[in-house]
Structures are given as structure tokens and as C-alpha cells.
């Protein structure tokens, strides 16, 4: 099953490790807040809507950061810009630990979102461009995305340890401070990382390259506009469903199920383990079944599990076991997203296109935790609100997946073309290669 990994060159492997760890740190810094919501609501007397709104503002700023980083990456290089993004979001996470109220925390989280959006997008662009064999691109990007599980697990562990050794009013600050430490390792690992060959070749052919406005105009105009819209809806649905569950799951377990800090972390560990298995399963499925079928099947399963876990009365013991398939299906739907978006855009605008579409998806997704907080603030129960909002996200995934063209196995030099253009180009390419 791992023969594809042994075939990687040292450069491909180094790129994978750097992207994997960078994405994991990115996830830790973003998700640690979800573990602290119930504490901060008590400390600062915030409403659930305010707590969810901080997540929304973070994700809105990630759109600006991702578009800016994408444009810079298409002009100056993926590796160079990744060094900037990880520094920004880790320093911002540290500053969050110094906040003395919701406004200050929201300000620092907005700063964090600028780096967060660029880091998560460019990591996936980098790895999909590094891989030589398109038959393994889904696994390569999917295994990179599985670092989400490790960042999530690290957040759960730090949360449990911090609240065990310190009082709540100090422990939440410690959780934010820790976020800056792993950045040093990632920066060290990326020190000698080289740009993907497909980028350096395309950049050399383009000369000075298009302006920022030209890059954005191409992504937002036909024939790429339709793909930008559908990729945004696809990522928005899966991100929104995930944010609705992950942001409010610790609060749900603590307030609705009456679990302690240790109990909450234990239940989440089962879901997080399932999420890693889901990434692996989704990675292989996207390369075996194709991207579209994988999205639809995993989204249907995740929809069923979200309703079962949140809305159907079961014992705490049953919930412990149900957390595993919830994690598998909830995260397995993400496995092919890096490959799908990268395969939808031409070489010259890939980072810009990824930054725009995936992070418009973040903006769409940012409304989901806010919706959960608003609905649970006086209309319906928290578990039902989570199930309904997440369910809406998975329906969005299914619709977008059915409308997007299948990109599995596509040559990146042909990415972004219509099927007719690709068919016309193939004979010429064959003759030229033979010659």
C-alpha cells in the first residue's frame, strides 16, 4: 500500500515532510480555540454567537491572506512565501495568549487568519506540483492533508495537559503560547527546499509574469470562472460541515454530555484517530474510484453519522464508539480536495486559483459555526443545531462534486483546459514527445 511513497525522490519526500508538519502546526493554531470556547465564554461572559463570530472573522481574514499568498507564490515561488506565512500565523497565535477580551482576541485571530490561509493553501499546491506520477497525486495530497489529524490531536493533548496543571484562567493562555514552538522545526526543515520543477519551468517561460490583477482576472473569468465557483462551493460545504462539528464538539461534550476536561479529550481522541483513518481511506479511494465518487460517498456517510451522533439519543458509551466512524467520514471527504483544486487550474495561476477558491470556501464555511451559535442561542438545542448546519454542508459537497469535471490522472500541463481542448492537444503532444 505504501509502494508509491518508496518511489518518491528525496526532493519529493522533503517537500512532503515540510508540508505535512507545516499544515499540522497550522491546524493546531487554528483549532486550539475550539477547545477554549467554553472557558472563554465563562471568563469573559461571551455569548455563543460572539464565540462563533471570532471563528468567522478568522476565516474571513484567511481569504485575504490566501489570495495575497497565492498571487505572491505564482510570481515569486511557493517555498519562499511559505516561510512568510508560517511565521505570521505562529506569532499571531502567541499573541492570542495575551488577549484580555473578545475584541483583542478577535484582532489577533484575524492576523492569524492571514497566515493561516496562505499556509494551508500553498502546502497543498506545493505537494501536488512536486509529485511526478499523476496516478499517486491523490494519495500524496491526501496523506499531506492527514496532518490535520495530528494538529487536531496535538491541540487536544495540549488542552488536556494545560488544564490539568494550571487553573482555567491561566491554562487557556498556555494553550495559545505553545503554538509558536513547532514553527521553529518547520522553518528548519524547509531551509533547503527547492521549488517544484513545473513552477520553475512555467515561471521561466512566462518571464516577468502577469500582474496581481491579471492573475485574479484570469481565475475569475471564463473558462476558469465555473471551476472557481464549483471548487469554492465544494470546499465551502466540506469546511462548513467540519467547522460546525469541530468548533462546537468540545462544548457539546462538556456542556451537553457533562464530560470533564479529561473525558472530553478522551472522546475527541477517538474521533481524531478516525479522522486519520478517513484521510488515508479517502486518499486511496480518490485515486482508485476518482474524485467525484469519493466525495459523494463520504459526504453521504458523514451526513448520516452527524445526525446519529448529535441528534439521536444514545449513551455516552455508544458515543465513544460512534466517534470513530464520524471521524473517518467527516475527514475522508477532504482527502482529494488538494488534488482536485490544483488539477483545475493551469500552471501559471495554480496558487492564485487555489487561494481564491479554497478560501472563498473558508468564507462560506465560516458562516457555519456562527449559524450553530445563533441557532443554539435561543431557537433549538446545540446538538440539533450542529447536525442541521453540518448536514447543509454535506449536501453542498454532493451538489458541487456532481457538477465538477473529473480530474483524476490529468497531466498538470493540461490542467484548466476544457475536455475538448485537452482532446485536441493530445495528438500534438504525442507527436512532439516522439520527435
C-alpha positions in Angstrom: 0.0 0.0 0.0 2.9 2.4 0.6 4.9 1.4 -2.6 4.0 4.8 -4.0 5.8 6.5 -1.1 9.0 4.5 -1.6 9.1 5.7 -5.2 9.4 9.4 -4.2 12.6 11.2 -4.9 14.5 12.9 -1.9 13.1 16.2 -3.1 9.5 15.0 -3.2 9.9 13.4 0.2 11.4 16.6 1.7 8.6 18.6 0.3 6.1 16.2 1.8 7.6 16.3 5.3 7.8 20.1 5.3 4.2 20.5 4.0 2.9 17.8 6.4 4.4 19.5 9.5 3.6 23.0 8.4 0.0 22.0 7.8 -0.2 20.3 11.2 1.1 23.4 13.0 -1.4 25.4 11.0 -4.3 23.2 12.2 -3.1 23.3 15.8 -3.0 27.0 15.9 -6.5 27.3 14.4 -8.3 24.5 16.3 -6.9 25.2 19.8 -9.5 28.0 20.1 -12.4 25.5 19.7 -11.2 23.7 22.9 -11.2 27.0 24.8 -14.6 28.4 23.8 -16.5 27.1 26.9 -13.7 28.5 29.2 -13.7 31.9 27.5 -17.5 32.2 27.5 -17.3 31.8 31.3 -14.2 34.1 31.7 -15.4 36.9 29.5 -19.2 36.3 29.7 -19.3 36.0 25.9 -22.5 34.8 24.1 -22.2 31.7 21.9 -22.8 34.0 18.9 -19.8 36.1 19.8 -17.6 33.0 20.3 -18.6 31.7 16.9 -18.1 35.1 15.4 -14.4 35.0 16.3 -14.1 31.9 14.2 -15.9 33.6 11.4 -13.6 36.7 11.4 -10.6 34.4 11.5 -11.8 32.6 8.4 -12.7 35.8 6.6 -9.2 37.1 7.0 -7.8 33.8 5.8 -9.4 34.6 2.4 -7.3 37.8 2.1 -4.2 36.0 3.3 -4.7 33.1 0.9 -5.3 35.3 -2.2 -2.3 37.5 -1.3 -0.1 34.5 -0.7 -1.3 32.8 -3.9 -0.5 35.8 -6.0 2.9 36.1 -4.4 3.6 32.4 -4.9 2.7 32.5 -8.6 5.1 35.4 -9.0 7.9 34.6 -6.6 7.7 31.0 -5.6 5.8 28.6 -3.3 8.7 27.9 -0.9 9.6 31.5 -0.2 6.1 32.6 0.5 5.5 29.5 2.8 8.3 30.8 5.0 6.5 34.1 5.5 3.1 32.5 6.2 4.2 30.1 8.9 6.0 32.9 10.8 2.9 35.2 10.7 0.3 32.7 12.0 2.6 31.2 14.7 3.5 34.7 16.1 -0.2 35.6 16.0 -1.2 32.5 17.9 1.3 33.5 20.7 -0.3 37.0 20.8 -3.7 35.4 21.3 -2.5 34.2 24.7 -2.0 37.9 25.7 -5.6 38.9 24.9 -7.7 40.5 27.6 -11.1 40.4 25.9 -13.1 39.3 22.9 -12.1 42.3 20.8 -8.3 41.8 21.3 -8.6 38.1 20.7 -10.6 38.6 17.5 -7.9 41.1 16.3 -5.1 38.6 16.9 -7.1 35.8 15.3 -7.7 38.0 12.2 -3.9 38.4 12.0 -3.5 34.7 12.4 -6.0 34.0 9.6 -3.9 36.0 7.2 -1.0 33.5 7.6 -3.3 30.5 8.1 -5.0 30.9 4.8 -1.7 31.2 2.8 0.0 28.3 4.6 -2.8 25.8 4.2 -3.4 26.6 0.5 0.3 26.7 -0.6 1.1 23.4 1.2 -1.3 21.6 -1.0 -0.2 23.4 -4.2 3.4 22.5 -3.4 2.9 18.8 -2.9 0.6 18.4 -5.9 3.2 20.0 -8.1 6.1 18.1 -6.7 4.7 14.6 -7.4 5.8 13.2 -10.8 3.2 10.4 -11.2 -0.4 11.7 -11.5 -1.7 8.3 -10.5 -0.5 8.9 -7.0 -1.4 12.6 -6.7 -4.5 11.9 -4.7 -2.5 9.8 -2.2 0.3 12.3 -2.0 -2.0 15.3 -1.3 -4.4 13.2 0.9 -1.6 12.0 3.2 -0.4 15.6 3.4 -3.9 16.6 4.4 -3.9 13.8 7.1 -1.6 16.1 9.1 -4.9 17.8 10.0 -5.5 14.9 12.4 -2.1 15.3 14.0 -2.6 19.0 14.5 -6.1 18.3 16.0 -4.6 15.6 18.2 -1.9 18.0 19.4 -4.5 20.6 20.3 -6.4 18.0 22.3 -3.3 16.9 24.2 -2.1 20.4 24.9 -5.6 21.3 26.1 -5.8 18.3 28.5 -2.3 18.9 29.9 -2.6 22.7 30.3 -6.0 22.4 32.1 -4.6 19.7 34.3 -1.5 21.6 35.5 -3.0 25.1 35.6 -6.1 26.9 36.6 -8.5 27.7 33.7 -7.7 31.4 33.7 -4.0 30.6 33.0 -4.4 27.3 31.1 -6.1 28.9 28.1 -3.3 31.3 27.7 -0.7 28.5 27.8 -2.6 26.7 25.0 -2.0 29.7 22.7 1.6 30.2 23.8 2.6 26.7 22.9 1.5 27.3 19.2 4.8 29.1 18.4 7.1 26.3 19.3 6.7 23.9 16.4 7.2 26.7 13.9 11.0 26.6 14.5 11.1 22.9 13.4 9.1 23.6 10.3 11.3 26.6 9.3 14.4 24.5 9.8 13.0 21.6 7.7 12.2 24.0 4.8 15.5 25.8 4.7 16.8 23.9 1.6 13.5 23.0 0.0 13.5 23.7 -3.8 10.7 25.0 -5.9 8.7 22.4 -8.0 10.1 21.8 -11.5 6.7 22.6 -13.1 6.7 26.0 -11.4 10.3 27.0 -12.3 9.7 25.9 -15.9 6.5 27.8 -16.2 8.0 30.8 -14.5 11.0 30.8 -16.8 8.7 30.6 -19.9 6.5 33.5 -18.6 9.3 35.9 -18.0 8.2 38.7 -15.6 4.8 37.1 -15.3 1.3 38.6 -15.1 0.3 41.2 -12.6 -1.7 40.5 -9.5 -4.8 41.9 -11.2 -4.2 39.8 -14.3 -3.9 36.7 -12.2 -7.2 37.4 -10.3 -8.9 38.3 -13.6 -8.0 35.0 -15.2 -9.2 33.0 -12.2 -12.5 34.9 -12.1 -13.2 34.9 -15.9 -14.3 32.2 -18.3 -13.3 29.4 -18.9 -12.0 29.2 -15.3 -14.8 31.0 -13.6 -17.1 28.0 -13.5 -14.4 25.9 -11.9 -13.6 28.6 -9.4 -17.3 28.7 -8.3 -17.7 25.0 -8.0 -14.4 24.4 -6.2 -15.4 27.2 -3.8 -18.8 25.5 -3.1 -17.1 22.1 -2.8 -14.6 23.3 -0.3 -17.1 25.5 1.4 -19.5 22.6 2.0 -16.9 20.3 3.5 -15.2 23.0 5.5 -18.5 24.4 6.8 -19.7 21.0 7.9 -16.4 20.3 9.6 -16.2 23.7 11.3 -19.8 23.3 12.6 -18.8 20.0 14.2 -15.2 20.6 15.3 -15.8 24.1 16.7 -18.7 23.1 18.9 -17.9 19.4 19.6 -15.8 20.2 22.8 -18.5 22.4 24.1 -21.2 19.8 23.2 -19.3 17.1 25.1 -18.6 19.3 28.1 -22.0 21.1 28.5 -24.5 18.7 26.9 -22.8 15.4 28.0 -21.3 16.6 31.2 -17.8 15.3 30.5 -14.7 16.6 32.3 -11.7 18.0 30.5 -10.1 14.5 30.5 -13.3 12.9 29.3 -13.7 15.5 26.5 -10.2 14.8 25.4 -10.7 11.1 25.5 -13.8 11.2 23.4 -12.2 13.6 20.9 -9.1 11.3 20.6 -11.4 8.5 19.2 -12.8 10.9 16.6 -9.3 12.2 15.8 -8.0 8.7 15.3 -10.9 8.0 13.0 -10.1 11.2 11.1 -6.6 10.0 10.3 -8.0 6.7 9.0 -10.5 8.7 6.9 -7.8 10.7 5.3 -5.9 7.5 4.4 -9.0 5.8 3.1 -10.1 8.8 1.1 -6.6 9.2 -0.4 -6.7 5.7 -1.9 -10.3 6.0 -2.9 -9.8 9.2 -4.8 -7.0 7.6 -6.8 -9.0 4.3 -7.3 -12.6 5.5 -7.7 -12.0 9.0 -8.9 -12.5 12.3 -7.0 -16.2 12.7 -7.7 -17.4 9.3 -6.4 -15.2 9.6 -3.3 -16.7 13.0 -2.4 -20.3 11.8 -2.8 -19.9 8.6 -0.9 -18.0 10.1 2.0 -20.4 13.1 2.2 -23.5 10.8 2.4 -21.8 8.8 5.1 -20.7 11.9 7.1 -24.2 13.3 6.9 -25.7 10.1 8.3 -23.1 10.0 11.1 -23.5 13.7 12.1 -27.3 13.1 12.5 -26.7 9.9 14.5 -24.0 11.4 16.8 -25.7 14.7 17.5 -29.5 14.3 17.2 -30.2 10.7 18.2 -30.2 10.0 21.9 -27.5 7.4 22.7 -25.5 6.6 25.8 -22.1 8.2 26.4 -20.5 4.7 25.9 -22.1 4.4 22.5 -21.0 7.9 21.6 -17.4 6.9 22.4 -17.5 4.2 19.7 -19.6 6.3 17.2 -16.8 9.0 17.3 -14.5 6.8 15.2 -16.8 6.4 12.1 -17.7 10.1 12.5 -14.0 11.0 12.2 -13.5 8.6 9.3 -16.3 10.0 7.2 -16.0 13.7 8.3 -12.3 13.9 7.3 -12.2 11.3 4.5 -14.3 13.7 2.3 -11.3 16.1 2.4 -8.7 13.7 1.1 -8.9 14.7 -2.6 -9.6 18.4 -2.3 -5.9 19.4 -2.7 -5.6 17.4 -5.9 -8.9 18.5 -7.3 -8.3 22.2 -7.0 -4.7 22.0 -8.1 -5.8 19.9 -11.1 -8.5 22.5 -12.0 -6.1 25.4 -12.7 -3.2 25.9 -15.3 0.4 26.1 -14.0 0.6 29.9 -14.3 -2.3 30.6 -11.9 -2.5 27.5 -9.8 -1.5 29.1 -6.5 -3.8 32.1 -7.1 -6.7 29.8 -8.1 -6.2 27.6 -5.1 -6.0 30.5 -2.8 -9.2 32.1 -4.2 -11.4 29.0 -4.5 -10.4 27.2 -1.3 -10.6 30.3 0.8 -13.8 31.5 -0.6 -14.8 28.1 0.6 -13.4 29.1 4.0 -15.6 32.2 4.0 -18.6 30.1 3.1 -17.6 27.7 5.9 -17.0 30.5 8.4 -20.8 31.1 8.5 -21.5 27.6 9.7 -20.1 27.8 13.3 -21.7 31.2 13.5 -25.0 29.7 12.4 -24.7 27.0 15.1 -24.1 29.6 17.8 -27.1 31.7 16.6 -29.5 28.7 16.3 -28.4 27.3 19.7 -28.6 30.7 21.4 -32.4 30.6 21.6 -34.1 28.6 18.8 -33.0 24.9 19.0 -30.7 22.8 21.1 -26.9 22.8 20.4 -26.8 19.1 19.2 -29.6 19.7 16.7 -28.1 22.9 15.5 -24.8 21.2 14.9 -26.5 18.3 13.0 -28.6 20.6 10.8 -25.8 23.0 9.9 -23.3 20.2 9.2 -25.9 18.4 7.1 -26.4 21.5 4.9 -22.7 21.5 4.2 -22.6 17.9 3.1 -25.5 18.4 0.7 -23.4 21.3 -0.8 -20.5 18.9 -1.2 -22.6 16.4 -3.1 -24.1 19.0 -5.5 -20.7 20.6 -6.3 -19.0 17.2 -6.8 -21.6 16.1 -9.3 -21.1 19.3 -11.3 -17.3 19.4 -11.3 -15.4 17.6 -14.1 -13.4 14.5 -13.0 -9.7 15.4 -12.8 -8.2 12.2 -11.7 -5.0 11.4 -13.6 -4.8 14.7 -15.5 -1.4 16.0 -16.7 -0.8 19.3 -14.8 0.4 20.9 -18.1 -3.2 20.2 -19.4 -4.9 21.4 -16.2 -7.6 24.0 -16.5 -8.4 23.2 -20.1 -11.8 22.1 -21.3 -12.2 18.4 -22.3 -12.4 19.5 -25.9 -9.2 21.5 -25.7 -7.4 18.6 -24.0 -8.5 16.1 -26.6 -7.3 18.4 -29.4 -3.9 18.9 -27.6 -3.2 15.2 -27.0 -2.2 14.2 -30.6 0.1 17.2 -31.0 1.7 16.4 -27.6 2.3 12.8 -28.6 4.0 13.8 -31.9 6.2 16.4 -30.2 7.3 14.0 -27.5 8.1 11.3 -30.0 10.1 13.7 -32.1 
